[in-house]
Amino acid sequence: MADDVDRPREQHVEFWSAPRLLNRVRDYRSKRSQSLMLLSSVRGYRSSWLVGDLMAGLTLLAIAVPEQLATARLAGMPPITGFYAFIAGTVMFALLGSNAQMSVGADSTIAPLFAVGVAAVVSVHSPDYVALVGILAVMVGVIIAAVGLLRLGWVAEFLSAPIITGFLGGVAVIIVVHQVPDLLGLPAGSGSTLHRVGVAVSELHLINGWTLGIGIGVFAIVFLAERVDGRLPAALIGLIGSTILVATVNLHAEGVVVVGELMHAAPKPGLHGLTWSALTSLAPIAGVVALVIVSQTAATTRAFAGHGSHKVNVNRDFLGVGAGNIVAGLVGAFPVDASPPRTAAVVAAAGRTQLTGLAAAGVLVLLIPAAALLEDLPVATLAAILIFIAARILRIHDLIDIARYDRVEFGLALITLLTVALVGVEQGIGVAVALAIVDRARLSARPRLHVLGRIPSTTSWVPLSGTEPAIEVPGVLVVLFATPLWYANATNFRTEMNAAIRSSSHPPKLVVLDAMGMTDLDYTGSKALGQLLHQLDSSGVSFAMARASSTVRSSLARSGLLARIGANRLFASVGEAVESLGPGDPGDDDPTAGRTGAPL
């Protein structure tokens, strides 16, 4: 006996012995070091990948140069800061991120968000604007990095696909409306979207033909190249070609507006104008921008998770994007985001690791001293590129699919789109989140009650409204309520039950509630169930439950319903309940008699 008692103790001591503890510590450190490893995408790098990564880097560079310049202008920032943003985002994500091919940098999705938000605090033309945008980038970066460190990426799931589609559609409208004056050669507008549209319409007689021709030409080049091969550097070709055209033909004299001194008003590194007042005024904007970045980063990570040679970790990607925002703010740039189009371009160009992005960023660093060569770049070119990007953001096909699938969800998408476009980005995000919560509450409060029938010659029970042939057992009503029964849907549960009883082809003598999927039963739900039991008792109808979970059984016990129903009327399956208690069975009068099935 002593040996029997001591043997487990010896095994216990052996399990926690010094060698085993040492091995566990080593395993933990190994896993920890892997999770914190820098440049994880180049771990185990093969020389055969180098040419492909470098070529993909050139493709990425050709796409990024015009896009970053255009996005910087959309953000109300000096064009050169677009290069700073791309370099900061790319380098920091390569160091800390996990996705081997994700591209991070200036992004046209978030540029209107913070531009409009910061402009509400200080004028775009104020010298404090650039400083506040830098502070905002750092704040956004801290929030996103915290999301990654605390594993809070699930917050992005609060925005459903239809609402995200509507939100992006609203952003696309804002981009187009803001760029139309530059495309037409009109004075820049201000104010709300509707006001800008009204001003542009009233000034159509001032259209500059050369400016409009350049814009249409660049848009046509990008559009046609996208149709032929998305890897063609059409935007870069349009940028270089239009710059040469303006310089050689001297279109300045024809009123064509150009970017001018790219280094003009370029901010100094560091945080300037950092005050408590600035932080409090920027905090709501930072929260909105961070939420959008988290959503887009998570979507990009998941969309391209299977294309790299390394396992991705969305929380590490949040950390990498967050660090990119912090550094971008510190070098005088603006918030950065993961870019689905650029990431797709890297994948299409056969880039395997973050060396692709680092190569593009390295070449861009070398090109910054030569940025003065782009002083003659017409703003119409950047406007055309941004309008093309906006056309891709506005997912018309998705909106059509949503409308075909469900009118309510299409309504949510449309309300979000109009709110973002006509009222404001921050208000649009607030409406989007509120609509998502209300929509989910609506669905939870109005779940469908399914009446089940038995498939002939089997013990399987399926909804009568389904495609499988099923029949009702005379005198038996079997219903499935596959959702928690709680205060929001308790009244609907009673209504649905009464409707099912009334519409039954035979007056029921037994009601069986299939509780599969009823993961919870709160106090209000227990009251609704108790009222149903009282109603059935008054009509002489028996009641049983099938497949009730331990959580539901515990709730039934606390509410006193378990004693009222009877523990012997909780069955492991619908078939057992019907066989034991169905009309004509021995169990009609005595629920314990003749029962062949065992209760839960």
PESULNOR-V705122 format. One record per pair of residues at least 12 apart in sequence whose ideal C-beta (glycine too) atoms are under 6 Angstrom apart, sorted by the first residue. I is the first residue (numbers start at 1). J is the second residue. D is the distance in Angstrom with one decimal. If there is no record, write none. Layout:
i->[I/I]
j->[J/J]
d->[D/D]
//
This chain:
i->[38/40/41/41/41/41/42/42/49/52/53/53/53/53/53/54/56/56/56/56/56/57/57/57/59/59/60/60/61/61/62/62/63/63/64/65/66/66/66/66/68/68/68/68/69/70/70/70/71/71/71/73/74/74/75/75/75/76/76/77/78/78/79/79/80/80/80/80/81/82/83/83/84/84/85/85/85/85/85/85/86/87/87/88/88/88/88/89/89/89/89/90/90/90/91/92/92/92/93/93/94/94/94/96/96/96/97/97/98/98/98/98/99/99/99/100/100/100/101/101/101/101/101/101/101/102/102/102/103/103/103/103/103/104/104/104/104/105/107/107/108/109/110/110/110/110/112/112/113/113/114/114/114/114/116/117/118/118/121/128/130/131/131/133/134/134/135/135/135/136/136/137/137/137/137/137/138/138/139/140/140/140/140/140/141/141/141/143/144/144/144/144/144/145/145/147/147/148/148/148/151/153/153/156/156/156/158/158/159/159/160/162/162/162/162/163/163/163/163/165/165/165/166/166/166/167/167/167/168/169/169/170/170/170/170/172/172/172/173/175/175/176/176/177/177/179/179/179/180/181/182/182/182/183/183/183/184/184/185/185/186/186/193/193/208/210/210/210/211/211/214/214/214/215/215/215/218/218/218/218/219/219/221/221/222/222/222/231/235/238/239/242/242/243/243/246/246/247/256/257/258/258/258/259/260/262/262/267/269/269/288/288/289/293/296/296/297/297/297/298/300/300/300/301/301/304/307/309/321/324/412/412/416/419/444/445/445/446/447/447/449/449/449/450/450/451/451/451/452/452/453/453/453/455/459/461/461/472/474/475/475/475/476/476/476/477/477/477/478/478/479/479/480/481/482/484/484/485/485/485/486/486/487/490/490/490/493/494/497/508/509/510/510/510/511/511/512/512/512/512/513/514/514/514/515/515/515/515/516/518/521/521/526/526/530/542/544/544/544/545/546/546/546/546/548/568/568/568/569/570/570/571/571/572/576/579/580/580]
j->[95/98/100/310/353/354/353/355/352/350/351/352/353/355/356/359/346/349/350/351/356/356/359/360/231/349/346/360/360/363/233/236/342/345/86/236/235/236/239/385/82/83/86/106/82/382/385/386/106/108/111/382/111/386/111/115/334/115/124/334/265/266/259/262/262/263/266/371/333/106/364/368/331/333/105/106/328/333/334/336/105/361/364/324/327/328/331/104/105/324/336/104/357/361/361/323/324/327/320/324/354/357/358/319/320/323/317/320/312/313/316/317/301/312/317/308/310/353/304/307/308/343/346/347/351/300/338/343/339/342/343/346/357/321/324/336/338/336/337/339/389/171/289/292/335/337/171/174/289/425/136/285/289/335/425/285/132/133/281/273/267/272/273/334/329/332/271/274/278/282/286/325/328/329/334/335/326/329/286/286/289/290/325/335/322/325/326/290/290/293/318/321/322/319/322/294/318/315/318/319/315/298/314/294/295/298/433/436/295/436/436/402/409/412/413/412/416/432/436/395/398/413/413/416/417/416/420/432/393/394/417/417/420/421/428/390/393/394/421/386/390/387/390/193/196/383/386/387/200/200/379/380/383/215/380/383/207/212/208/211/203/206/421/422/255/251/254/256/256/380/242/378/380/380/383/384/238/242/381/384/384/388/234/238/234/235/388/348/385/381/381/378/381/376/377/376/378/376/378/379/376/377/378/377/375/371/374/332/331/332/426/429/335/337/337/338/317/321/338/314/338/340/343/314/317/343/347/352/338/336/435/439/432/431/488/488/489/492/483/489/479/481/496/463/480/464/479/500/478/480/470/471/472/470/575/478/574/505/506/506/509/583/510/578/582/504/508/511/512/574/500/513/514/518/517/519/520/518/521/525/522/525/524/524/525/528/528/528/532/541/583/542/581/582/541/543/544/546/574/577/545/546/547/574/545/547/548/552/547/552/552/555/559/561/561/581/569/577/581/570/571/573/574/577/570/591/592/599/591/599/600/597/599/600/597/596/595/597]
d->[5.1/6.0/3.8/5.6/4.4/4.4/5.1/6.0/4.8/4.7/5.5/5.9/5.9/4.4/4.8/5.5/5.4/3.8/5.9/3.1/4.4/4.6/3.2/4.5/5.9/4.2/5.7/4.4/4.2/5.5/3.3/4.5/6.0/5.6/5.5/5.9/4.0/5.6/4.4/5.5/3.4/5.9/4.8/4.8/5.1/4.0/4.6/4.9/4.0/5.1/5.2/5.2/4.4/5.7/4.2/4.9/5.3/4.9/4.3/5.5/5.0/5.0/5.5/5.2/4.7/5.7/5.2/5.8/4.5/4.9/5.6/5.9/5.1/3.9/5.7/4.3/4.9/4.0/5.8/5.1/3.6/4.7/6.0/5.6/4.2/4.0/5.7/3.7/4.5/3.7/3.6/5.9/4.3/4.3/5.8/4.1/4.0/5.3/3.9/5.3/3.7/5.7/5.3/5.2/3.9/5.4/4.9/3.0/4.8/4.3/4.2/5.6/5.4/4.9/5.5/3.4/5.3/4.9/6.0/6.0/5.5/5.9/4.6/5.5/5.6/6.0/5.5/5.1/5.0/3.7/5.0/5.9/5.9/5.8/5.2/5.5/5.5/5.3/3.8/5.4/5.0/5.9/5.5/5.6/5.8/5.2/5.8/4.6/5.3/4.7/5.7/5.9/5.3/5.8/5.5/3.5/5.3/5.6/4.9/5.7/4.6/4.3/4.3/4.8/4.5/5.6/5.8/5.9/5.9/5.0/5.8/5.1/5.0/3.1/5.4/4.6/5.3/3.7/4.0/5.0/5.1/5.0/4.9/4.9/4.7/3.0/3.5/4.1/5.4/5.9/5.4/5.6/3.6/5.4/3.0/5.7/5.0/4.5/3.1/3.8/5.2/5.7/5.3/4.7/4.3/4.9/5.9/5.5/5.7/5.9/5.5/4.9/4.4/5.5/4.1/5.7/5.2/4.7/5.5/5.4/4.8/5.3/3.5/3.4/4.1/5.3/5.8/5.5/4.9/5.0/4.1/4.5/2.6/4.2/5.6/4.2/4.2/3.8/3.9/5.6/4.0/5.6/5.0/5.2/5.1/4.0/5.0/5.4/5.4/6.0/4.6/5.9/3.8/4.2/5.6/4.3/4.8/5.6/2.8/3.3/5.0/5.6/5.6/5.5/5.0/5.4/4.7/5.1/5.3/4.7/5.2/5.3/4.7/3.9/5.8/4.4/3.8/5.9/4.9/4.1/4.1/5.8/5.1/4.7/4.5/5.5/4.9/5.8/5.2/6.0/5.7/5.4/4.5/5.1/4.7/4.6/5.4/4.3/5.4/5.1/5.2/6.0/5.4/4.5/5.9/4.5/6.0/3.4/5.1/5.6/5.2/4.8/5.7/4.8/5.7/5.7/5.8/5.2/4.2/5.6/4.3/5.0/5.7/4.9/4.9/5.5/4.9/6.0/6.0/5.0/4.9/5.9/4.7/4.6/5.5/4.1/4.9/5.6/4.4/5.6/5.6/5.7/3.7/4.2/4.2/5.2/5.7/5.4/4.1/5.6/3.2/5.1/5.1/5.4/4.0/6.0/4.5/6.0/4.5/5.5/4.2/3.9/4.9/5.6/5.3/5.2/3.9/4.9/4.6/5.6/5.7/5.9/4.3/5.8/3.1/5.3/3.8/5.8/5.1/3.5/4.4/5.1/3.7/4.7/5.0/3.9/5.4/5.3/5.7/5.8/4.6/4.6/5.3/5.9/5.8/5.2/5.0/5.9/5.8/4.8/5.0/5.0/6.0/5.4/5.4/5.6/4.3/5.7/4.2/5.7/5.1/3.9/3.9/6.0/6.0/5.7/4.3/4.5/5.6/5.2/4.8/5.8/4.6/5.0/5.4/5.8/5.5/5.5/5.7/4.9/4.9/5.6/5.3/5.4/2.5/5.8/3.8/5.7]
//
